[in-house]
Amino acid sequence: MKLLGVIILLCTCLNVVAQTDPVKQNIIELRIELIAEQYEDADVDFTTLFDELSYYFDYPLNLNDATEDELKSLFLLTDKQVLELINYREKHKQILTVYELPHIYSFDKSTVDLILPFVDVKPSRDKEIVPLKDRFKYGRNQLFIRYQRILEEMEGYSDIDDSVLALNPNKRYLGSADRLYMRYRYQFRNNLSIGLTADKDAGEQFFAGHQKYGFDFYSAHLFAKDLGRVKRLAIGDYQIQYGQGLALWSGLAFGKSAIVRNMKRNGQGIRPYTSVDENLFMRGAAATLGFGKFEVTAFGSYKSIDGNLASVDTTDNLEEVNFTSFQQTGYHRTPGEIQDKDAIKELYSGTHIAYKTERANIGLSGVYTKFDRTLNKNTQIYNQFDFQGTQNTNISVDYNFFAGPFNFFGESAISEGGGMAHIAGFMSELDSRVRLLTIHRRYDRDYKGLLANGFGEGSNTSNEIGTVFGIEAKLHKYFDFTGYADFYRWNWLGYQRNGLGNGQDYIGQLNFKPNRKTSIYLRYKWETKPRNFDELETNVEAALNETKQQLRLHLDRRLGNIKLRSRFEWVVFDPNDDDENQHGFLIYQDVIWKARELGWRWLFMGA
């Protein structure tokens, strides 16, 4: 009966989902696909970006009034482009039409096409002060519900003998194979957001067993902007981002890709949390206060997170329960996974102080972390410098400023115990058709940043030294080239790497876009880095270079209501530096049909 009730609710809401503006959906999907295509090797949650673009599609940014933070929140402009747009409108008093945008030095046609659906040009006017009660009265409500089920039998539902199950209870999922997701959100412009998100993964119980309250995960937030001196206020679940991610960064962060401009971090400060990652967010309260050119942010977060528990004997012959690692999958399908749920209490508190001018800003961050249990890892040689214990402190200084055509940025941080992390870079636009980027990072092996998400090859913002060089160049009306070269090395051992070693990573991508309905790109990627290889004769693991090369041809073509997406990819892999290459290839074809009058979309995939 409970499942029947959910199905009835889904059917009730199908009409609401079906009436989603297909034009809006298509435009936003194109931007998301453009970014996701370049970051396909990364586990990136684009929920926040989708929400931002959806809002600005409905309420376009007035380029004569838009603030620096609002322009950056599009994720489609560089800092230099934002600065030049603001300088242009100040010089000419106001922008009269969107057709002026190509006259801004660093704006080309492709940039203008990217932002046009989300911006508008209207006469500049004083910032409207909307009473608080009206913000709660004249906003819009959204309800989104999704049901998903894999038709093939999942491993957790396969037949298993009772005696085997008694010995291995984690081989059977306790809940149904249904995946349920619900999100409600109330918004007034971008000044107020109130939301509730609920999620149940396949295999998790629903209104039964350990999930007596329905969904496995709930998230709620209240977020407000521009309340006088209070610039931003978050209560409930939120994200916070500052600097280049060395000390204080939660949420969306891009890594290496063919979109060179996004390798530089652009912190958005405090933001509402609307996604379903069950661990990597803040829960509590945060506020940013403005004092002229100074901004002061204070935040606190206290919540339960998943962890792998283990009992240890103390010197007093007492048993103490510690944890050996964080559990970040968010799955609670088996008795073992349920045991890990909410096993650890996590406390974060800190502040960020920033001084901002038109062409420069500098910030100071402090973060304190504490757990109610001790992290006691199964220490190996390679991870002996990782965080252990119950608490940690990070302090960092970040900067971002312009000098002529150059944009310099960076951050330096120190953690408890003295480990340090540094990142410094610059982006130059000497010509509107060419953009260059250089980023150098140096992360000590004993730097511990539990909220760190710095740019690099690894994911821990530690034990890495490297420099990346990137370029974006407009070669012709229809052709442009993007690419990077990254050279890095480690100053200690690593997982599956019994040695220090060096790595190299190259990408070159030629893009061809003759019109708005057709785009083609050819990409070549070459990467080499050391990895343990088991020498069968000596039974000793040695770190040898593994090399991978990829050649890809990708085509997108729109024919009315039909979109064709074709790809051919060839991979050459040398796992142990012996020139005995392994080869593989991929060919796939997607055919997507949209009935615009209904808002439905059908997808056929073949590979």
N, C-alpha and C positions, 0 to 999 in steps of 0.2 A: 504493500500500500504506500509505503514511503517513496519507493521508486516511481510508482504511478503518479504520485503527487508532483514529483520533480518533472516527469514527462509532460504533465498537463501544464505546468508553469512554463516549460520550454516552448510548448506549442502556442501558448498565449502570447509569448514574446517574439515568435517568429516573424509576425507581421511588422513589428518595430524594427527588427534587424533587416528585413527585406527592403524597407523603405529608406535605408541609408543612401544618401546622395551618391549615385554611382560615379559622377564626375569628380566629386571630392575624393572618393575612395581611390579612384584611379590615379589622380595627381599625387596624393600622398604615398600611395604604393610605389609609384615610380621613384620618388626620392628615397624611400626606405630601401627599395631594391638596389638603387645605385650605390648606397652606402654598404648594405649587407653583402652585396656581390664582392666588394673589395675586402670584406672582413670575414669571409666564409670560414676561415680556419679558427676563428675566435668565438668563444661562447659569450655573445653580447646580447643583452636584453634591450630591445628597441622600444619598449612600451612607453618610456618617458618621452622619447623623441616623437613617437606617433602622436602622443597627447598634445605636445607643443604645436606640431604642424597642424593637427586637427583644429586646435583652438584658433590659430592665426589664419586658417582658411576661412573660418566663419567670421572672425573679427580681424581683418587684415591690419597690419601695423601701418600707421600713418607715418611715412618717412619724414615728415616735417616735425613730428613730435617724439618719435621712437627714441628711447634711451639706449645707451651703449649696451646695457645688460639685455634689453629686449632684442636688439639686433643680433647679439651673440647667441641668444637662445634658439635661433633658427638653425644653428649648426651648419649653415650654408655659406657663411662669410668668414674671411680671415679677420684678425684684429686690425690689420692694415686697411682692409676694405671698409670696415666699420668706421675707423678714424677718418678716412678720406671722405666717406659719405657725410659724416657730421661736419667736417670742415667745409665741404662743398655747400651744404645748406646754410651754414653760418655766413659764408662769403657772399652768397647770392640771396640772402635773407630767407628764401624758401625755395623748395623744389616745386615747379609748376606742373610737371607731367612726368610719368615714368619714362618717357622717351628721352629725358635728360640723362638717365643713368649711364648709358654708354659713354657720355662725356666725362664721367669721373675716371680718373687716370687708370685705376686698377680694375675697373669693371669691363669685362668683355661680354659678348653676346650670350655665351653659355651661362655666365654668372647671372645675368639679368633674367634669362629664361628660368633658371632655378628658383629665384625668389619671387617672381611676378605673382604667382597665385596666393602669396602670403603677405603681400604689401599693397599699400594704396597711397595715393597722394591727395591730400586735402589741405585746405588752409590751416596754418598753425594756429592753435588757440591755447589759452591758459589751461593748465591741468585741471580737469573737473574733479572737485571734491565731492564724492558720493557719500551720503550719510550711511553709517554702518547698518541701520535697519533696512535701507533700500538694497544693500548688497545681499542681504538674506532673502529679499522679496522678489527681485527682478532678474534672477539668474536663470540658468537652464538646467534641466535634469536629464541625465543619461542613465540608461540601464542596459547592460550588455550581459548576455548569458550564452555560454558555449557548452555544448555536449560533444564528447569525443569518445570513440571506442575502436580499438584495433580488432579487426575481424578475425585475424589469425589467433590461434590459441597461444597465450603467453606462457612462458616457462613456469611461472608461479601457479598455473592452473592445470598443469599436466598431471596425468594419473601417476600416483605414487603409492606404494605399499604402506599400510598403516605402521608396520614395524620400522620401515625406513623413515617415515615421517616422525615417529616417536624419537628416533635418534637425531633427526635433523629437522626440527620444527620450523626453521627459517626457509625451508624449501617450498612452503605453501603460503600464498598470499591470503590474508584474512578477509579482505574486502572484495567488492565487485570489480570488474574490469572497466567500469565506467570512469571517465574523466569529466569532472564538472568544474565549471569556472563561472563566477558571477562578479560583476562589478557595478556598483552604483556611484555616480558622481554628480555633485551639484557645483556649478561654476558661475561666478559673476565676473565676466571679462577675465583678466588674469589677476584680479585683486583678491578673489576669495575662492577657495576650493574645499569642499567637504566630501569625503569619499569613504566607501567601504568595499573591500575586496575579499572574496572567499574562494578557496581552491581545494579540490579533492583530487589527488592523483589516482591513476589506475592502480588497483590493488589495496587501496586504503578503505577503511570502514567508514560508514556514513550513517549517523544516528544509531550506532550499534557498537557494542564492545567498548573499545577505548575511545571511540569518537561519539560520545553521547550527545554532544552539542552540534552534530552535523558535520560541517566541513572540517578538514584537518588543519587548515590554516586560515586565519582571519587577520586582516589589516585594516586600520582606520586612521584617518587624518583630518585635521582642520588646519588650513593654511591661509594666511592673509598677508597682503602687501600694502604698503603706503598708508600706514595708520599714523600719520604725523611723523614724529621722530622715529617711530618703529617702522623700519623699512621692510622687514620680513618677520613673520611669526609662524611657528609650526608647533602644533600640539598633537601628540599621537605618533604616527610613524612618518619618518622623513629621511631625506638624504642630505649630505653636506659635502661640499667640494671646494677646496682652495688650493692655490699654488699649482705645482706640477705633479701632485699626487704622492709626494714623498712622506707626508705625515698625516694628511687629513683628506681622504677621498673615499666616498662610497657612491655606488651607482655607475652609470654609463661612462666608460673610458675606452677610447680606441687605441689600438696598438699599431703595428706595422701594416701598411697596406699601400695600394697604388694611389689612394687619396692622400697625398703627402701632407696637405695642410692640416689634417686631423691628427697627425702625430703629436702636435703640440697640444697640451692640455689647456682647456679654457674652463676654469672652475666656475660653477653657477651659484655658489653659495648654498643657502638653504633652499630645498625643494621638497614638495610633497612626494610621498612614496606611494606609487600606484601599481607596483609589480607584484610578483608572487615568489620571489626568492625568499626563502623562509629564515635566512640568517643574516644576509649582508645588507642590513639597514639599521637605522637608529629608531629607538622607541622611547619617547619622553617629551622633551620640549626644547626649543631653540628659538633665539631671537637675535635680530640684527638691528642695532640702533645707529642712527646717523647724527654726526656732530660736524657739520660743514664738510670738510674734505676727509674727515676721519669716519670710519665705520668700526663698530665694536660688536662682535658676535660672541654669544655665550650659548653653550649647549650642554645638555645632560641626557643620558640614555641608560635605561636599565631594563634588561629583558632576559628571557631564557633562550638558550641556543642548544643545538644538538652537539653531543660529544661522545666519544668512545670511552667508557668508564673502565677502570681497573683498580683492584684492591692491592694495597701494599702493606707490609708489616712495618711498624715504626720501631724505634729503639726501646719503647716501653711495652713492646709485644702487643700493641693495639693495632687494629686494622683501620687503615685510612683509605678512603675512596678518592682516587685522583682520576685524571683523564689523560689519555695518551695522544689524542688528536681531535681536531674539530671534524664534525660530520656535516657536510654542506650540501648533500644531495637533496634534502627536503623530503625524502621518501620515508613513510612509516607504514609499511605493508606487512611486515613480519614481526614476530615477537622480539627479535634482536634489534630491528630498527626502531620499534616502539620503545624499547629500553633506553635507547640513545636520545630519544626526544626530550627536549627541555631539560637535559641533564646538568647544564651549567648555567649559572647566573653570571651575566656579563654587565659590567658597568663602564661607561665612557663619560668623561666630562672634559671640558676644555674651552678654549677661547681662540678667537682670531681677531687681530687688530690690523686694520688696513688704512693706509694713507693714499688717496686717489686724486690724481689730476687728469687733465685731458690726455696727456701723452705719457703718463707714467703712473705706476702704483707699486707699492711695496707693502708686504704683509708679514706679520709675526703670528705663528700658530703654536699652541701648546695643547697636548692631548695626554690625558691620564687614563689608563686602562687597568681594570681589576676584575679578577674572577673569584668566585667563591670556592673553587677547587683548584688544586695545583696541576698545571700541565706538566706531566712527567713523560716525555717522549721515550720511545724505544731508541735510545741514542746509538747512532752509527757514526763512523768516522766522518761521513760526508755531512751529517746534519748536527754535529756537536755544537755549532754556533747559533743554532736556531733558538727562538724564544722558548724559555722554560720558566716555570714558577707561577706566580699569581698576579703580578702587576708589572706595568711598563709605563714609561713616560717618553714622549717625543716632543721635541721643540724644533721649529724650522723657521727659516726666513725665505720668503719668495719675492720675486720682482718681475716686472714686465714694463718695458719702456721702448719708446721710438726715438731713433736718431737718423733723420733723413729717410732714406728708403729702407732702413734696417729696423727690424723689430727684435729686440733682445729680451730673453726671458730665462728664468731659471729658479732653482730652489736648493737650499742646503739644509740638511736636517741631522739631528743627533738623537740617539735613543739611549735608554738606560744602559749603563755599562760602557758607554763611550763610542759605540759603533756609529759611523757617519755615512751619509748618502748625499751625493751632489749631482745635480743635472743643470746643464747650461746649454743654451742654443740661440740661434738667430734665424730669422726668416727675412729674405730680401726680395724685393720686387723692383729691380732696377729698370724693368720694362714691363708694361702691362701684359705682355705675352709670355713672360718668363718669371717663374717663382722658384726660388732656391731655399732649401732648408738644411740646417746642420744642427744636430743635437749630440752632445757628449754627456755620457753618464758614468758615474763612478760610485758603486755601491759596495761598502765594506762587507766582508763575510759575516761580521757580527752585528750588522745593522738590523734592528728589529722594529718593524713598522706594521702593527696589526691592522691599521686602517690605511696602509700605504698601497698605492696602485700606480707606481711610476712606470714610465715608458721603458721597455727593454725586451730582451729575448725571453727571460724567465718571468715567473709570475709572483715572486716573493719580494721584489725590490731589494735584493741583497746579493752579494757574491757575484758581481758582474762589472766589467769595465768595457765600454764600447762607444763607437761613434757612427752615426748614420748620416748619410748625405742623400738628400732627395731633390727631385726636380719635377716641375710641371711646366710644360712648354706648349704654346699654341703654334703649330707648324704651318697651318694653312686654314682656310675658312672651314674646311670639313675635318681636318686632322689635328690631333694633339697627342702629345707624348707625356707619360708619367712614369716615374720609376725611382728606385732608391738603391743604395748600396750600404749594407750594415756590416761593420767589422767589430767583433767583440771577443772577449776572453774572460776566463774565470780565474779568481785568485784563491780558489779552494775546490775540493772535490765536489761532485754533485750526484744526484740520484742517477743510477745506471751510467756513471762516468767516473772511472777510477783514474783520474788524471786531471790536470789543469786544462790545458788545451785552448785552442782558438776556434772560432766559428766565423763563417762568412755567409751572407745572404744577399742575393741580388734579385731585383724585379725590374723588368722593362715592359711597358704596355703601350701599344699604339692603338689609339681610338679613332674610329671613322664614323661620323654622324652626318650623312648628307641631308637629312631632314628630320623632323620631329618624330616620324614614325619608324625610322630605321636607325639602328646603331650596331656597330660591329667593333670588336676589339680582338687584338692578337697579343697574347701575353707569354713571356718567357720568364721562368723562375729557376734559379740555381742556388742550392744551399748545401753547405757542408759543415759538419760539426762532429766532435768525438762522441762515441757511445760504446759501452761495454760490448765486447764480442767474445764469446766462449770459445777458446782454443781447445778443440776436441782432443788433441794429442797430449796437451799438458794439463788439461782440466783447470786452466787459469783464465780468469776474465781479464782481458786487456782492452784499454780504450783505443779504438781505431776510428778513423774518420769514416762516417757514412755520408754519401753524397746523393742528392736527389735533384733531378731536373724535370721540369714540367713545361710543356708547350700546349697552349690552349687557344682555340678559335671559338669565339662566342658571337651569336647573332640574335638580336631582338628585332622583330618586325610586327607592326600592327596593321591589320587589314580590317577596317571597320570594327566590328564587335569581337574580332578574333585576334589574339596575340600569339605569335609563334616564337618560341625560345629554343634555339638549337645550340648544341655544344659538342665539340670534339676536343679530347684531351689525350696527350701522350705523355707517359711518365717513364723515366729511366732511373733506376735505383741501384746504387752500389753500396751494399750494407757494411762492407768490411775493407774497403780500400784495396781490392785485389783486381779491379778492372773486369770482374765477372759480373756484368750488369744484368739486372732483372728488368723486364719491360712489361708495361701494361697500358691499356688504352680504355677510354670511355667515350661512348657516343650516346647522347640522349636528345629527345625531342619532346617539348611540352607544347600542347595546344590548349589555349585558354579562351573560353567563350563567355562573354558577358551579355546577359539580357538587360540592357540599360533601363528599360521601362520598369523592370521588376527589381533590379538590384542584385539578381542572382549571379553566381559565377560558377562555371563548370571547368574542371581541369582534367586534361588527359596527359598522362606522363608515360613516356616510353624510353627504355634504355637498352 
